[in-house]
Amino acid sequence: MADSRYTPAMSPMLTRRRPLPPRRANERQTHRFDPPRSCLGLSTDRTDELIRKVRKGLSFKTLESLSRESGISIPELASTIEIPDRTLARRKVAGRLARDESERLLRICSIFEKAVELFNGDVPEAVAWLRRPRRALADHTPLAYAGTELGAREVENLIGQLEYGIFP
C-alpha cells in the first residue's frame, strides 16, 4: 500500500542535497588529511616523487599551507623547523626552502596530521595538544620535541600509545 503523503513529484525534493546549516562560532571544525601530507598542499602520494621534491627543496607555499591548515603561525613553524627570521625572509623571496628545512617541515606535517587523527579531526584541539607540555616528553611540547628526528619518533610513539589507551 502506497503512502498517501508521497507522490512521484516529490522525488526530486527527497534526493536533492540540502545545504548544511551555517556553523556556529562555538562548533569545532573537523578535518581529515587524505592522502598523507595534504596539509602541505602536495598532490603527490608517491614516495619517490616526494623524495625528489624534498631534495629540490619544497616551495615556500608548503609552509604557508601548513600554517593555514593548522592555525600555527609561520614564525612559530619556522622556529620549530629552525629557520631564523632573516633566513625565512630570504626563503620567502626565493620561493623555496632548503633541503634540510624541507625534511623538517615534512616531519612537522606528519606529526600534525597524526595529532589531528588522534583527536578525530578536531584541528584546534590537536594544535592545543601539540602546544601543551607533556610529562612523557620531559615536559616539552610535542611541537618543540618534533623539531628533531629522534624527538619526532618519541611524539609518534606517544600518539600511538594514546590511540591504544595507554596513558604514560
Solvent accessible surface area in square Angstrom, and as a share of the most:
residue,aa,sasa,rsa
1,M,245,1.10
2,A,95,0.74
3,D,72,0.38
4,S,108,0.70
5,R,191,0.70
6,Y,106,0.40
7,T,62,0.36
8,P,114,0.72
9,A,83,0.64
10,M,63,0.28
11,S,43,0.28
12,P,82,0.52
13,M,96,0.43
14,L,106,0.53
15,T,105,0.61
16,R,156,0.57
17,R,219,0.80
18,R,177,0.64
19,P,125,0.78
20,L,161,0.80
21,P,107,0.67
22,P,124,0.78
23,R,144,0.53
24,R,168,0.61
25,A,116,0.90
26,N,131,0.67
27,E,77,0.35
28,R,132,0.48
29,Q,91,0.41
30,T,93,0.54
31,H,62,0.28
32,R,182,0.67
33,F,26,0.11
34,D,115,0.59
35,P,51,0.32
36,P,74,0.46
37,R,51,0.19
38,S,33,0.22
39,C,0,0.00
40,L,2,0.01
41,G,58,0.56
42,L,22,0.11
43,S,105,0.68
44,T,9,0.05
45,D,94,0.49
46,R,142,0.52
47,T,90,0.52
48,D,82,0.43
49,E,51,0.23
50,L,11,0.06
51,I,78,0.39
52,R,132,0.48
53,K,52,0.22
54,V,11,0.06
55,R,148,0.54
56,K,130,0.55
57,G,0,0.00
58,L,4,0.02
59,S,36,0.23
60,F,10,0.04
61,K,146,0.62
62,T,8,0.04
63,L,0,0.00
64,E,52,0.23
65,S,9,0.06
66,L,1,0.01
67,S,17,0.11
68,R,175,0.64
69,E,61,0.27
70,S,7,0.04
71,G,59,0.57
72,I,3,0.01
73,S,55,0.35
74,I,45,0.23
75,P,84,0.53
76,E,58,0.26
77,L,0,0.00
78,A,1,0.01
79,S,79,0.51
80,T,19,0.11
81,I,0,0.00
82,E,107,0.48
83,I,6,0.03
84,P,86,0.54
85,D,113,0.58
86,R,189,0.69
87,T,18,0.10
88,L,22,0.11
89,A,58,0.45
90,R,131,0.48
91,R,57,0.21
92,K,125,0.53
93,V,136,0.78
94,A,79,0.61
95,G,29,0.28
96,R,92,0.33
97,L,4,0.02
98,A,32,0.25
99,R,129,0.47
100,D,74,0.38
101,E,9,0.04
102,S,0,0.00
103,E,88,0.39
104,R,41,0.15
105,L,0,0.00
106,L,33,0.17
107,R,31,0.11
108,I,2,0.01
109,C,0,0.00
110,S,31,0.20
111,I,0,0.00
112,F,2,0.01
113,E,20,0.09
114,K,80,0.34
115,A,0,0.00
116,V,2,0.01
117,E,100,0.45
118,L,34,0.17
119,F,52,0.22
120,N,134,0.69
121,G,8,0.08
122,D,23,0.12
123,V,13,0.07
124,P,58,0.36
125,E,53,0.24
126,A,0,0.00
127,V,10,0.06
128,A,39,0.30
129,W,11,0.04
130,L,1,0.00
131,R,99,0.36
132,R,109,0.40
133,P,77,0.49
134,R,53,0.19
135,R,200,0.73
136,A,52,0.40
137,L,4,0.02
138,A,67,0.52
139,D,100,0.52
140,H,90,0.40
141,T,32,0.19
142,P,0,0.00
143,L,7,0.03
144,A,62,0.48
145,Y,63,0.24
146,A,0,0.00
147,G,7,0.07
148,T,77,0.45
149,E,89,0.40
150,L,141,0.70
151,G,6,0.06
152,A,0,0.00
153,R,88,0.32
154,E,74,0.33
155,V,0,0.00
156,E,36,0.16
157,N,83,0.43
158,L,10,0.05
159,I,4,0.02
160,G,24,0.23
161,Q,69,0.31
162,L,36,0.18
163,E,90,0.40
164,Y,182,0.69
165,G,42,0.41
166,I,99,0.50
167,F,158,0.66
168,P,82,0.52
